[in-house]
Amino acid sequence: MIRIGIVVGSTRPGRNAENVARWVHDLAAKRGDAEYEVVDLREFGLPHLDEAVPAAMGVYEHPHTRAWAAKVATFDGFVFVTPEYNSSFPGALKSGLDFLHAEWTDKAAGLVSYGVDGGVRAAEHLRQVLGRLKIADVSGQVSLSLFTDFEDMTVFRPAAHHEDKLDAMLGQVVSWSAALRPLRAA
Ligand SMILES: Cc1cc2nc3c(=O)[nH]c(=O)nc-3n(C[C@H](O)[C@H](O)[C@H](O)COP(=O)(O)O)c2cc1C
């Protein structure tokens, strides 16, 4: 079965990302078309990139890199849950992406972003980086507003209409993750 990792893109204390990722997981798990798992960057305790050799060379020195690589390698596709920080996505997520290479390549991804304007600037930046890693990002996206989908910007209460968008995006991620299998096998 296709495996999709739901990557929690914020590591800060009190983050909204955890509840957003849980919402994604709860709805995704009802679809029955893939195995969905929340992948929490924070649990891997990654520092800023501290590998001497660029990830594309596939030589991972540190145990934290190897643990992160082993987890990411188990997935066929991803949903990245990202807030917007200063018009981009969090540095912790960028570093988490930079740590690895082959484990990301020829997989699919969809985005769930949030911020004052739905986190769309963060999402667009993230799409650029995913392209470089040969992660195929689908067009479907969920953009959550800090004003209308969160109470006091901290309590997650998503408007009902986001569920259809999430469902459509997940369908795209699963089908592209399956379609890219031959490339991963090669
Ligand atoms: C360092 C920082 C910078 C931020 N910059 C923006 C921004 O440029 N645009 C925006 O819409 N929200 C911005 N915000 C608000 C965040 O999107 C909001 O706090 C969100 O809940 C952060 O995600 P998290 O709680 O999962 O860490 C910023 C928040 C932080 C902490």
The ligand as an SDF file (V2000), in Angstrom:
LIG
                    3D

 31 33  0  0  0  0  0  0  0  0999 V2000
    8.9640   34.0200   13.2830 C   0  0  0  0  0  0  0  0  0  0  0  0
    7.5480   34.1620   12.7960 C   0  0  0  0  0  0  0  0  0  0  0  0
    7.3200   34.8630   11.6390 C   0  0  0  0  0  0  0  0  0  0  0  0
    6.0260   34.9610   11.1340 C   0  0  0  0  0  0  0  0  0  0  0  0
    5.8190   35.5880    9.9270 N   0  0  0  0  0  0  0  0  0  0  0  0
    4.6060   35.5020    9.3390 C   0  0  0  0  0  0  0  0  0  0  0  0
    4.4400   35.9540    7.9990 C   0  0  0  0  0  0  0  0  0  0  0  0
    5.3340   36.4450    7.3350 O   0  0  0  0  0  0  0  0  0  0  0  0
    3.2080   35.8130    7.4420 N   0  0  0  0  0  0  0  0  0  0  0  0
    2.1510   35.2430    8.1060 C   0  0  0  0  0  0  0  0  0  0  0  0
    1.0850   35.1060    7.5470 O   0  0  0  0  0  0  0  0  0  0  0  0
    2.3070   34.8210    9.3980 N   0  0  0  0  0  0  0  0  0  0  0  0
    3.4970   34.9240   10.0030 C   0  0  0  0  0  0  0  0  0  0  0  0
    3.6780   34.4640   11.2880 N   0  0  0  0  0  0  0  0  0  0  0  0
    2.5200   33.9070   11.9930 C   0  0  0  0  0  0  0  0  0  0  0  0
    2.5160   32.3910   11.8650 C   0  0  0  0  0  0  0  0  0  0  0  0
    2.0650   31.9790   10.5990 O   0  0  0  0  0  0  0  0  0  0  0  0
    1.6260   31.8130   12.9580 C   0  0  0  0  0  0  0  0  0  0  0  0
    2.1300   32.1990   14.2190 O   0  0  0  0  0  0  0  0  0  0  0  0
    1.5590   30.2860   12.8880 C   0  0  0  0  0  0  0  0  0  0  0  0
    0.7110   29.7940   13.8890 O   0  0  0  0  0  0  0  0  0  0  0  0
    2.9420   29.6870   13.0880 C   0  0  0  0  0  0  0  0  0  0  0  0
    2.8900   28.2840   12.9550 O   0  0  0  0  0  0  0  0  0  0  0  0
    3.2070   27.3260   14.1950 P   0  0  0  0  0  0  0  0  0  0  0  0
    2.3200   27.8080   15.3150 O   0  0  0  0  0  0  0  0  0  0  0  0
    2.8200   25.9660   13.7390 O   0  0  0  0  0  0  0  0  0  0  0  0
    4.6610   27.4750   14.4790 O   0  0  0  0  0  0  0  0  0  0  0  0
    4.9500   34.3900   11.8310 C   0  0  0  0  0  0  0  0  0  0  0  0
    5.1980   33.7160   13.0390 C   0  0  0  0  0  0  0  0  0  0  0  0
    6.4810   33.5710   13.5020 C   0  0  0  0  0  0  0  0  0  0  0  0
    6.7290   32.7900   14.7730 C   0  0  0  0  0  0  0  0  0  0  0  0
  1  2  1  0
  2  3  1  0
  2 30  2  0
  3  4  2  0
  4  5  1  0
  4 28  1  0
  5  6  2  0
  6  7  1  0
  6 13  1  0
  7  8  2  0
  7  9  1  0
  9 10  1  0
 10 11  2  0
 10 12  1  0
 12 13  2  0
 13 14  1  0
 14 15  1  0
 14 28  1  0
 15 16  1  0
 16 17  1  0
 16 18  1  0
 18 19  1  0
 18 20  1  0
 20 21  1  0
 20 22  1  0
 22 23  1  0
 23 24  1  0
 24 25  2  0
 24 26  1  0
 24 27  1  0
 28 29  2  0
 29 30  1  0
 30 31  1  0
M  END
$$$$
